[in-house]
Amino acid sequence: MSYIKITLLFAFSVICINGFSQEFDASKMVLQLSSARSMAFADFDKDGNMDVVSIGDLSAKIGYNKGESGFDVIDLDTENGGVTVITLDFENDGDIDIVTGDFNQMVYYKNEGTDGFSSKVIESVYNVDVFENIERLDVLDYNNDGLVDIVGVNFTSSGLFVIKNLGGGNFDSGTTVYNPGEQFSHVKSVDFNGDGYQDIVSSTYTNIILSLNQKDGTFESDVIISDSGINPEAFDVGDIDSDGDFDIILANTGKDISVFFNNGGSFNNSEIVSETNDQFMYVTTADIDGDDDLDIASASWDGKVTYYLNSKGAFGEQVVLTDQFQNAFEVDFSDINKDGKPDLVALAVGSGEIDWFENISKPVVLGTYLQKISVYPTLFDNKITLTSANRDLSNYKIYDLNGVLHLNGDLSSNQAIIDTQNLLQQVYIIEVSSFQHAERYVVVKRGN
């Protein structure tokens, strides 16, 4: 299993997405924060809408999504601000918490429900090497104990590290996983080899490193991409060519966006998606147009927010949503308006704005046979029931919003019960097929 780059957890009604043609509306501002550096999404107040938290150099804010009335923005009490933020339920109490990192510490914000957030510095045994010059964070359960741990990289010092979640809002002092003596830029967690344990992909400005989970609390790290032509400020992981394995998408600042295809564990085959020499700062993926291919979006320091449509592994030209987004620094996909389509959200350091671009594409029928399929419940715990009204089901697939496949299987009757107890708490898309027809539904795994 893997986590999407920025964790989502919110509840909403089932929506059938039979594919859709791509189109974005004009941007709408969510919030504004001085020197905004990072953002993350979650349903903090459990109203079924996805909220936004952003961290800047000296402050942090939460935008509570109130649907058609927009966002109610409040300050998150912080002394030092930060450069990276992640969200998930770290205490398994059903509330989504926040962790931020800055240049010399990490802070845990516990969601106290109607009382807001309480905070404490993560420093069980203060580890200067781990907590110095934090660049990026992500979440993973590396020891499969049911508690969400933290993985991060440093701009200097200890390189790649993990911090174990001890439960009850407590964390250990951190352990270095890999330290090549280089500056790191980005990190992602993903079950790369499909063994049920989450691995880590990280980047320096010259290499991409895969750290395979050894199932004993340790990792084995190897450089999988080393190319003098890369300069990755950020990357994403996804199955770009739909061959069942993870490819690596690089944002090479000042040069290009490129995809390194995974061919049996070898990454010798690559494709340049955009050679525009933009100051690329961030890259992310989602199926924008509903054609079952992962598309790419990017943010550039020179003010561009762009995307690239994927057609069976071949990309179209760069489409510019805006070139006036001052010092664009992050971009991500999320379903802001709960219509089942990935909207695009962008963050700019210069203006401090977080804006979202609504995906207003029209539904397109993928199959030729109208099928009545039900998925219950859409807010699920340990199982999902699939039922077809008039024809046997043939198979199902469960993806996260980053396009990563978590569960799949063949079916041979008009009803099936899917065991979902090993899925993490986040939003998924379940695709159910029957005859020459496929339907997709948005479902949410809630806390146990």
N, C-alpha and C positions, 0 to 999 in steps of 0.2 A: 504494500500500500504506500501511498505517498500523500503529501499534503500539497494543496495548491499554494502558490507563492505567498499570497496574502490570504489568511484563513477566513472562510465565510461560515456563519452559522445563523440561520434565520428560518422561520416557518412561514409557508404560504400555501395557497390552494394549488391543486394539481393543474398543470397547464400542458396541453399537447403541443409539441413543436414539430410539425411535419416538414421541417426544413424551411429556410426562408432566404429570400434574396437580400443582399447586403445594402444598407444605407444608414447613415448616421444623421441625426438632427444637429442643429447648432448647439453650442456648449451652454451649460447652465452652471453657475458657480455654487459650490457646496459650502465652502468656508474659506477664510483667508487668515493666514498665520505668518508672522514675521519669520523669514528665512526657513520656510518649510523644507523638511529634508526627507520625510518618509510618511507613508500612510498605510492603514490597514482597515479591514472591514469586518463587522460582526453585528449581530442583533443584540446590543447590550441591554436593552430594556424589554426584550421579549414581546414586542408588539407586531412581529412579523415583517418589519421593514429593516433593511440593511443600513446600519449606521456607519459612520466614518470616524476614525481617530487619526490625528496627524501630530507629528512631533517636529519641532523646529529647534534652532540653536539655543533658544532661551525659554521656550514655552511649549505647551501642547493644548490641543482642543479636540473636543468630540462634537461631531455634527449628528444629532439625532434625527433620523429620517421620519418625517411626518406625512409622507405620501404627497398628495397634490399640494399641500400647503408648504412644502419645502423642508428645510432643515433648521432645527433649533440648535444653536451653537453655544456650548458652554466651555469654560476653561477647565482643563485637567490640572490639578495642583501639582506643580513640579518646580524644583529649584534650579535644575541645570539644563532642562531641555534634553535633546538627544539627536541622534543621526539615523536611528533605525527603530522600527516598532513592529511587534508581532502580537497576535491575539489568539487565544483559545481558552478552553476551560481547563485551567491548570490544576484545579482541586476536585474535579469531577462532582461539582455541586450544582450543575445546571446553569451556572452563570459564566459568561465569557469575560476573562481577565485580560490584562494588558502587560506586556513586558517591553521596556525601552532600553536602548543602549546608547551610550555616548562615548566620549574619548577615554574615560577612565572608570566607568561604573555601569552597572545594570540596575534597573529599578523594576520591581514587581508591583503592579496595581491590582489589588483584589477587588472584584466587583461585589459590592455590598448591597446590591439591589437598589431599593428606593433611597438608600443612604449614600449613594454615589460610590466612589472608589477610595480605598485606603492604600497607602503605599509604604514600601520598605525597600532598602537597598539590598540586593542579593550579594551577600558577603559572608557566608557561613564561616569560612576561613579565608580571609581576603587574599586572593591570588592575583598579585600585581601583573604577572605575565599574561594571564587570561583576560583580565578586565582592562587592559591598557590598549587604547586606540581601536576600539571596536568599530568595525565597518558595516557588517551586515549580520542579521540574525534570521533563523528559521526555526521551525518546530519539528520534532520527531520523537517517536517512542523507541529509542534505540535498543532497549533491553526488553521490550514487549511485556512490561509490567502493568500496563494500563494507565500509566501516568505520562503526561506529555513532557518530554525533555526539551532542551534548547541546544541548538547548534549555531555556531557563529564563526566569523573570521575577523582577524585583526589586520589593520593597515600595516602595522609593524609588529614586532614582538613575537607572540607565540603561534601565529598562523591560524590553523584550524583547530577548534576546540568544541567539546561538548560539556554541558552542565546537566547533571542528573537531578530530576525532580524527586524529592524525598517525600512528597505529600504534605498536605496541610499548609501549603504556601511556603515550604522550605526547599532549598536547593543546596547542592554541594558546591564546593569551591571551584569546580571545573577541572577538566583534564585535556591536555593537548593531544590532538589526534595526529597532526602532521605539521611539521615546521621546516620548510625548505630554505628558510632565510630570505624569502621574497615577500613583497607586499601583496596581500590578498585583496580582491575586489568584490567577490560575490560568493554566495553559497545557497544550495538547494538540497532538500532531502527527498529521496525517492527510493523505492524498492527496485533497484536497477536490474538485479538478476532474478527477481520473482521468487525468492526463497522465503518470503514472509517477514523478513527483517529489513528495516529501512537502512539504506546506504546514504552516502553523502557525495555530492558533486560540488566542487569548489573551483575557483579560478584565481590565478595570479595574472599579472599583465602579460605573461608569456606562455602559460600552460593551463590546461584543464586537468584537474585531478579527480580520480574516482577512488573513494575510500569505501571498500566493501566491508560490511558488518560481519564479523566473525562469530556472532551469536554468543559471545562470552563477555561482552562489554568492551571489546577492543575492535579496531578497524585495521585493515591492510590497505595502504594507499599506494597508488601508481599513477603516473602521468599518462593520460590517454590521448591527449592532443598537445603536441608541441610544434609550433609553427612560427617562424620568424615573422610571418605576415599577420599574426593576430595581435590584438591589443584590447582584450575584452574588459570593458568597464562593467558589463553585466552579461548574463546569459539566461536562457531558459532551457527546459528539458521537455521533450514531447515527441510523439510518434508522427513526424512530419510526412513520411512516405507511406504510412499505414501498413507497415510490414510486421508490426507486432513487437518492435523494440524501441528503445529510447534514443532519439537523436539529440544533438546539442545545437542550440541556436545562439550565436554570439553577436553581441553589439560591440564591434570594434571601433572605439571612438576615433574620430578623425579619418575613418577609412570606409567601412562597410558593415552590413549585416550579412552574416554567412551561416550556412547550415552544414554541420559535419554529420554525415549519415552513418549510423551504426550498422555495420555489416559483419555480424558474427563477433562483435567485440572490437572490430577494427574501425577506425574513423579516418581512413585514407581518402575517402570520397567526399568532396565538399562542393557546395554551390553558393555563389554569391547572390544574395537576394536583392541587395541595393548597394551600388557602388557610387554613392553620392558625396562621399567625404564629409558627411554631417558629423557633428560632435555628439555621436550617439552615447547616451547615458544609461538607457534602460531598454529592455526588450521583454515582451511577454507574448503568450499565445492563447488563442481560443478559436472556436469555430464560429466566425462572424456570420457567415452566409448560409449556414445550415446544410452544407454539402458533405459533411463527415470528414472534412480535411481541416487540420489546424492552420489557422491564419496567424499572421504576426503583426504586432503593433510596436511602435518604438517612440521614445522621447529623446530629443536632442537639445543640447545646451544652447544651440543657436536659435531656439524658439519653435522648432517643429514638433508637431504631434502627427504621426503618420501610421499607415497600415499597408499591408501587402496581402492580397488574396492568394490562397494556395489552391491549385487545381491538380490533384494527384501528384504532389511533389514538385510541381512547377509553379513559380510565382509570377504574378502580374507586376505591373509597374507600381512605384511608390505613389500612394494617394495621400495628399497632404490635407489633414483636417484643419490645421492652423499653422502658420509660420510666425505667429506673434505671441507665443506663449513664453514669456521671458524666462530664460534659463530653465527650460523643461527638464525635469530630473527623474521623474518616475511616471510610469503608465501601467494601468492594469485593467482587467475586465471584471465586471460584476453586474448582477442584475438589480439595478437601482429601483426600477419601477415594477418589479415582479411580473413581467410579461414573459419570462422564460428565455429571453434573448440577451446575450452578453452586451451590456453597455460598456463604453470605454470611459475610464476615469484617469485624469492626468494631473500631475503636481508640478508646480513651477517654483523654483527657489527665489527667482528675482522678484516676482510679484507676491509670492506666498499663497497663490491661489490653488485650490483644488476644484477642478471643473469636471462635469460629466457630460458625455455626448450620448444621447439616447439612440439606441439601435431601433430604427423605425421601419425595418425591412418587412416586407409582406410575406405571409405564409405561402409556401409552395408545396403541393402534394408530391411526395416521393413515390408512393405506390399507386396502383390502378384499381385496388379493391378496397372499398370502404369497410373498415373493420371496427367493431366496437370492443375495445379493450379497456379493462379497468385495472387500476393499480391502487392497492389499499394496504396500510394507511400511507399517506404522503408525508406525515410526520411520524417516523417509525423508530422502533427500538431494535429488536433482534430478528424481525422477519417482515417480509413484504409478500402479500398475496396478489398474484396475477390471474386475471380471469378474462376469457374471450367469450363473447356472447354467441358467436355462430361459426367458429372455425378453430381447429387446434392451433396452439401456439408452437412456434418452431425453435426460437432461441431468445435469450435476453443478454444484455450487456449493461453494466453499471459503470459510468465514468464520473470523475470529478469535473469541475468546470475548467480545468486546465487540459482536459482531453485524456487524462491518464485512466486506463482501464483497470478497475479493481476486482470486479466479479463478472463472470460470463458462464453460460451453459446452454446446452441443448434441451428442448422441451418437446413433448409428444402428446400432450393432452390440452384441454381447454382451460385447465387451472393448474397453478403451481405455487408452492410456498418457497420463497427464497430465504435462506439463512443469512442474515446480515449482522450477526453479533460481532464479527471481527472488523466491521467497517468503523472508521473513525467518525467523530462528530463533525460533520460538515455537510455541505450541499452536494447532491449528486444528480446526474441525469441518467435515468434508466431507459434503455431502448428495448422495446419488445417487438418481436417480428412474428408474422403469421402470413402464410401464403406469399404473395408478392407485395407485402405491405409492412411498413415499420412505423411505429409511433414512439415518441420520446416524451417523458414526463419528468418534471422537476420534483425531487423528493429530498427530505432533510432527515439526517440521523441526529437524534437528540441524545442527551446524556442518559446513562443508565442509572 
